[in-house]
């Protein structure tokens, strides 16, 4: 499930929950953009940032001076499931 699918899932349950998830996801991405080295590498060059209040992580890598978001992953999903789509 990616970020859009997760927002849809929360939206089915509650508009308030969907908005809260979208806001928490946006804040997580902003934290990554402001301090991309804050989170240590976990899977080779890939790093992850926990989305506050929700069981999701933003998975990203650094490429030159850019931050590339690879996936929004549910915390219960098998670690590294997104590696196939993360090829440069």
Buried (B, 14 or more C-beta within 10 A) or exposed (E): BEBEEBBEBBBEEEEEBBEBBBEBBEEBBEBBEEEBEEBEEEBEEBBBBBBEEBEBBBBBBBEEEEBBBBBBBBEEBEEBEBBEEBEE
